[in-house]
Amino acid sequence: MKQQKNSRLVFVTGMLLLGSTVLHAAQAKFSIVPTSGSITSLLLPSNFTETVSYQVTNQTKITRTLTMVPITGVTQITTGAGVCASPFTLSSQQSCTLTLSINGSQIPSTGIMGGPIVCKTNSSSDPSPDSFLCSQPDIGNTLAVSVTTSGQHAYVANQLNNTVSFCNVNPATGFLTQCAVTATGLIGVEGIGFNPAGTFFYGANIIGNTITVCQVNSATGALIGCVDSGGTGFGQPDGVGFSPNGSIFYTSNVLNSVSACLVNPTTGLLSSCVNNASPTFSAPSDMAVNSAGTFAYVTNRAASTVSVCNVSGQTVNSCNDLSGSNFNAPEGITLSPDNLHAYIANAGSKNVTVCNILQDGTGLLANCSITNGAFVGTGNLGFNTLGTFAYVPNQLLSAVFVCNAALADGTLSSCVPSLGAGFSGPAGVVLH
């Protein structure tokens, strides 16, 4: 999150030339200190907003009416308990919280380097800043915001409260921020995913025996208009996969089959579902389809195996469950973005197995080994587009962990809490 600050130019708008009149550190008339957890140095994707808060305290001996010097791309939030109004009045030693919303789409290309600057107002009838009595945070706590390309969102299936959360993903650190519930009313949701075009979101409701489909707000990433997909014949569905063109939807059913349904390209609704059985299936708890749409990978929780099946349209057959190893009640499976590695989340041993996917036309698994990532519960891992960060759900802690992912051998390392919050029994993660 914290980036190297190469320069400290005070960025203000209007005609204020504050120069040396902006007071720092011990001589500050108004102390401005980041609140606990606020990150003031940001690499902000152009499609994200972030909130930064400071505690402002009037250090003078008299009551002051104060205001913030405007900053392009920054909006002051003025509602909430203890939040500073605009302008705001503080008696001696009184404090309030200056809450700022930073919009990546409105930040200048040069970024924000400095501020926020708080000044007394010119007069009771003129609320504009008086440039002769201003303060800003200490040099290490001023705003330092640079803008990068559009970022991804992480979507988390909250199995214990039947909702889906989504969070901003920091492209530099992988940490999750701004998490909020974006879909409700699902029933034991576990497998989640998007169609290849990214226009529809699907949630497999293992308890409800249904598939939910939602539209995706292209501007915000929020899920809207969630309804039952109309698909039928499911038996505890808990996986989401697609053909390359998005015309066929696949889900694994714990009651020993894989369903393949036709997808309406306009509404995302499912129809004409067929069930594919295989003697290799044994409580198939999740599945993934490779990007070419030629192989399906199905985890068999009861047998501790993974079936590698041929896929042709709505037909899933010729399954082989003899490849791969180090599985223990496998609950989830995710393929790396480059389709070179498979990640199996083991409910039995509470860990993650990584396997190579053979590129010899068989698609079988080889060289499987335990890697990092404390997986607990049900569901599967998620990856960013580059394949450099992996997200591991932990139902016991109601937390999601983020790990570094090595592109060469697929190993996960340096797993730490993702900083995302508000999850309830997370059972799967997908990024979009």
N, C-alpha and C positions, 0 to 999 in steps of 0.2 A: 504494500500500500504506500509506504513512504518512499518517495522518489528523491533522487539527488537533486537538490535545488541549485541550479547553475547561476541563477541571478535572483535578485530581490527587488524588482522594480515595483513600485507602488502603482497599482492600476486603479484609477478612479475615472469617473465620468464628469462631464460638465467642464467648468472653467476653474475648478478649485486647484490651486497650486499650493499644496500643503507644506511641501518641503520639510524644513527643520521644525516646523510647528507641530508635527505629529510626534507625540511623546511615547517613549518606550520605557519598559522595565521600571526601575525604582521611581522615576520622576513622573510616571503616568498618573494623570488626574483621574482617569477612569480605567480600572484594571479590566482586561479582556482575556479570559482564560478558557481554553477548550473544556467543555464538560467531559466527564468520564466516558471513554469509548469513542469520542469524536475524532475522526481522522481528518486532518487539515491539509494533507498533501495527497492529491488524488490524480490517478490516470483514469480519466472519465470517458467511457465510450460515448459517442455522439448521440446515441439513442437512449441514454440513461439519465436519471436525475439522482442526486445524492443530497442528503441532509447533513449539515454541520451545525453544531451548537456551541455557543460560548456563554460563559457567565460574565455579565458586565456588572461591575461594582463601582459606585460613586465614591471615590476616595477623597473628595473635597469636603469641606466643612459645611457647605450649604447645599440646599436642594437645587438640583439641576434638571432641566428638560433637555433631553439628548435625542440625537437622530443619527442614522447611519448614512455615510456617503454612498450613493448608489454605485453598484458594480454591474456591468453588463453581464447578463446571464444568471444573475443571482436575485432571488426574490426573498424578501423577509416574510416569514410566517408569523402572524400576529395573534393567533388564537391559541388557547390552552393555558393551563394553570402556570403562573409564574413566568409566562412568556412576555418579552418586551413588546410593547405596542409601537406604533410608528406615528409620531415621535413618542418617547416614553419619559416619565419623570421619576427620578430617584432622589430620595433624601440622603443625607450623609450616611455612608456605609451600607446603604440599601442595594440589593442586587436584583437582577432579572435575567432570564435566559434569552439570548439573541439567537434565534433559530433561522437558519438560512437554507433555502432550497436552491441547489445548483443544477442548472439545466444544460446538459452536454450539447444540445443542438443550438444553444444560443451563446456559447462561450466563443470569444474571438479566437482566431487561429493562433494568436500569440499566447493564449492562455490567461490565467489570472495569477499574478505574482505579487502578493501583498494584501493587506487588509484582513478583516473588515476594519474600517476606520469609523470611530464613533466621535461625534463632536457635539458640543452644546449647540442649541439652536440660536439663531440670530436674535429672536425676540418672540414674545407670545403671539404676535401677529405674523411673524415670519419664521416658519419651521425649517427653513433651509439651514444647512450646516454652517457654523461660524468657524472658518478655517484657522482662527487664532487660538482655539482651545479644543484640541482633538487628541485622541489616543488610538493606538492599535496594539495588537498582541506583541509579545516578545518575538524576536526575529525567527525563532524556531517554531512558533505556533501560528504564524500568518498563513493565509491561504496560498497554496501552491497547486494550481489545477491545470493540467494539460489534457487536451482532448485527443482521443484516438478513434479508430474506426468503430463501427457498430459492434456492440457486445452481445453475448448470449445470455439467455435466461436458463436457470435450472428449475425443473419442475419435480416436485416431490410428492409421491403418493402417501397420504396420511391414512393408513389403514385403520387406525383406532378411532378416528372421528369422521371417516368417510368424506374427506376433502382432498383437494390438491393445492399445495402451496407453490408459488413461484418466487424466485429471487434473482437479483442482479448478480452476474458473475464478473468479478474483477479479472480482466484479461492478463494482468501481470502476476498476481498472486494466487488466483484461483479461489479466493475467499468469496463467500456469499453475503450479500447485504440486501436491505430493503425487502425482506421476505414478507409475503402476505398471502392469505388464502384467496385463490382465484376461481375455484369451483367447489360446489357443495352437492350433497345429495347422492354421492356415489355409495355403493354398498360393499364394504370390504375390498376396496380398490387395491390392486397389487401391481399387475403389469400395466405400464403406461408407455405411450409413444406417439409419434407424429407420422402422418403420411409423408411420402418423399417430397411433396411440394411444400410441406410445412403449413398447409392451410387448415388441416383438421387434426385434433388431438383425440386420442382414444384411451379409455381406461377400462381395464378388465376387472369386473366385479366378481371376485371368487365366491363371495357369499350370496350375492344376488343372482348368479348365473346369467348375467347380462353384460353387454358391452355398451359403455357410454361414449358418445361422440360429442365433441365441442368444437365450435369455430374458434379461430385464433385472431385476435385483434392485431393486425400487422404493425400498428404504430406502437402499441404498448406491450405486446406479448401476452396480455390477459386472455383468459379463456372465457368465452361467452356462448350463450345459447345452447347449453349442454342438454342433451336429450338421450333417450334410449335409442340405440342404433337401429333397432328393428331386426337385428340378426337373431336366429333361433338355433336350438339344438345344442347349446353349450352345456358342458358338465363341469362346473367349477373352473371357469376360464381364468388364466393368470399370465398370459403372454401376449405380446403385440408384435407383429411382423407384417411386412408388405412386399409385394412384387415390385420390381424396379419402377414401373410406371404408375404404381399406386392403385391399380385396378382390382387387386385381390388382397384381402386382409386375412392374416393367419393368427390363430391363437391356440395355445396348448390347453387341453382340458385335463385336470387332475384325474378325472374318471376315464383315463386311458385313450385319448384320441387327440388329433389335431384338426381343428375346424378351418375351412377355407371358404371365405365369403366374397361375393362380388361387391364392389364399392360404387355407389352412385357418385360420379365425379362432381356433381353440382351440390349435393346435400351432404355427402359423406356417409349416408345411411347404408346399411348392409342388407344383402338379400341372397337368396339361393345358396345358403350355407351347406356345405357337405362335410361329413366327418371322415377322417382318415385314421384307420387303426393300424397298429403294428405289434407283433409279438414282442418287440423290444421295449415297448412303452410300459412303464411301471410307475404309476402316479406321476405323469409328466408335469412338472411344476413350473416350467417356464420354457421359452423358446426364442430363438433369434434366426433371422434369415439373412444370408450374405447379400452384399450389395448387387451381385449379378442375378440374384433370384434363383440360383441353381441348387443351393443346399440349405436345409433347415437343421438347426442344432437344438435338440430337445433334452432337457435335464430330467432324469428319472430319479425322483427323490427316494422312492422305496427300494430301488436296486442299486443306488449309488453309481449310476452310469450316465453316459451322454449318448443319445442316438444321433447319428449323422445320417440324414435322409436326403434322397433326391427330391427335387421340386420341379414340377412342370404344371403351370397353371394352378388349378385347384387340386391337383394330385400330389400327395406327399407319400412316398413309398421307398422301397429298397433301403430300409434303415439298417445301419450298422452300429451296434452298441459296444463294440470291442476295442475301440481306440480310446486313448487317453487314460489317465490314472490320477490317483490322489484326490478322488471325490469322496465326500462323506455327506450323505443326504443332501445332494445338490439342490438348491432352491432357486437359483437364478443364473442366467447366462447372458453375457454381453460380448459382442465382437468389437474389437478395436476399430477405429474409423478406417484404417487401411486394410482391414479384414485379414491381418496376418496373425492375430492372437485372439484367443477366446478366454474370457474371464468367467469362472464358475464360482458362485457364492455358495459356500457349504454351510447349511444350517446345523449339521451334526457337529462338525469340528470348529465352527465359528471362525472360519478363515476364508481366504480366497485362493483358488488355484488358477494359474495362468498356463495355457497350452499354446504351442505353435499350431497353426492351421496349415497342413501340407498343401503346397501349391503344385501338386502333381496331377490334378484333375480328380482326386478322390475327396478332397476336403476334409480328410480325417485329422484327428488330433494327435499330437506327438510332443514329447519332451515336456510333460506337464510337471509343474512344481508348485509348492506353496509359496505365495508371495505375501507382502504386507497387506494390511487392511483388516480391521476387526469387524467382520460382518456378523451381525446378530439378528436372527429373526427370519423374515421372508423377503422376497423381492430380489432386485439386482442392482448392479453398479451402473453409473452413467459416466460418459466421457465428453470432454469438450471437443470441438471440431478438429483441432490439431492433434488430439490424442495425447496431450502432455499432462492433463490433469484427470484423475479418476475420482469419482464421488461414491463413497461407500455408506449405505444406510445402516443404522444401528437402532433397532426397535427398542431394545432394553433401555437405552439412554435417551431415546427420542432425539437423536442427533444424526447429523451427516458429517462424515469425515472426508477431507480432501487429501489426496496423495499425488506425488509426482509419478508420472508414468514414463518409463524408458521406451523410446520408439524402437530401439534395436532388438531388445529381448523381451519387452513387455512387462518387466518387473515393476512393482509398485514400491515406493519408498517415501520416507518423511511424511507419514500420515499424521495429520493434526485435525482438530475440530475446524469445521469450515466457517465458523462464526455465524452461520445461518441459525435462525431461531423460529419458534412457533410451530415446530413439527410435533406430530402426535402418532407415534408408532410408525415412522417412515419405512415404507416397504418397497421402494424403488425410486430411482432417479433417472431423468432423461434431460439432456440439454438441447436447446433449440435457439 
